[in-house]
Amino acid sequence: MAARKRYFTALKGRESGKEYSPDEVRYVCEFDFGPLEVKYDYETIAKDLTKDVIQSRRPSMWRYKELLPIEGEPTVGAQAGFTPLVKADRLAKRLGVTGELWVKNDSVCYPTLSFKDRVVSVALSRSKEFGYKTVACASTGNLANSVAATAAAAGLECYVFIPHDLEPGKVLGSQVFGANVIRIDGPYDKVNRLCSEVADKYKWAFANVNMRPYYAEGSKTMGFEIAEQLGWRLPDNVVVPMASGSLMCKIEKAFNEFKKLKFVDDRPVKIYGGQAEGCSPITEAVKKGIDLIRPVEKPDTIVKSLAIGNPADGFYAARCIQDSGGYSENPTDAETIEGIRLLAECEGIFAETAGGVTVAAAKRLFETGKLDRKGCTVICVTGNGLKTKECLDGQFTTHKAIAPNLAAFDTLFDSLGNGHAARAPKAQPALA
Ligand SMILES: *Cc1c(COP(=O)(O)O)cnc(C)c1O
């Protein structure tokens, strides 16, 4: 392996604190079967990684590579990340925000238009370091797309496991890359359970099962980028969609690491969550003020990408929200569609259902005063609307095609109720 200095030193039981060598594949603590967290040597990182070093590097998530758990250079997914942070002034106005409102736009993440490209880049680069030839995942759609594309580019064999009822765009978005798409007759939680068994028997690298400690670290880069793109400062509030709850916890970890390295001032950030009403186990816990997650047996929502009934990091996400002084909301499907349209009409960003939920959650939170309209707020938009377009069926009227002549257009224009086409419109720019 083309060695670079290794900045991560161990995998550590989140509860037990017991440390394991990162040279072996391991994903649960052998004492309490709890999750493992990657541990870093921040003293060494502080010597080698500065803001100047980061800024001198290419605009991808790998500009923070000392804070990511691979040994060599990334071998796959090296272009992922560094998506736009968009100042959302028109949306701010619509939501009554008087402070700053920003949208972190991962709907245009490379290569498969969701934030999952970040986690996959780390998981598959690490899988290759371990020598795996076959990669796989349990997915609600976006992860499968990203694993399939990244595996194709890396020449790895690929199996993706998905619930049977995903959006056609997400199924096709895996098939096109030549992946073996395994549809399971059951909700995500059953898919995930099966994948643990397959991982044990077939010894494949499952991005979010046996590679999960590495996979999850990729999400930190969304937090790093937010801080850097705000001009090396933290926002007052961040609103994050939750499926397993991992992204949220890792955004918090990212902010804490940047504080530790003194890249940003140490100030409190309130963390807010969004889930769909039809599957919102973490939000339910937050609203009750507890951290016990009651699993949802049968998720029922158009927001399929977030439909995890028994979220692996749910307990930690609920804690993360509560400890920060944030809150969580669970909009209805109708509000989600309204959220998609609001973001599209105000900012020109076409988000998938998860983005709609996040915007709708933010709207509710501003309206109820849980989220301060005067602060600096970042809304995380994590996936692209072209993958879930059927949720907008029936939302728009498409007029009949007209003949290609001016009279036909005049008639149509009048019928649209936009004015009087026959008269010359006023206030048009003069023709040169
Ligand atoms: C997977 C996913 C999330 C959330 O993922 P976590 O499991 O909570 O880390 C958010 N948005 C989209 C679009 C996703 O695909």
The ligand as an ORCA input file, in Angstrom:
! r2SCAN-3c Opt
* xyz 0 1
  C     -29.392      7.882      3.531
  C     -29.968      9.211      3.381
  C     -30.076     10.130      4.454
  C     -29.768      9.861      5.904
  O     -28.879      8.916      6.217
  P     -28.491      8.404      7.669
  O     -28.765      6.953      7.631
  O     -29.323      9.121      8.693
  O     -27.049      8.717      7.780
  C     -30.551     11.389      4.178
  N     -30.929     11.737      2.945
  C     -30.861     10.900      1.904
  C     -31.333     11.376      0.582
  C     -30.373      9.615      2.075
  O     -30.312      8.795      1.019
*
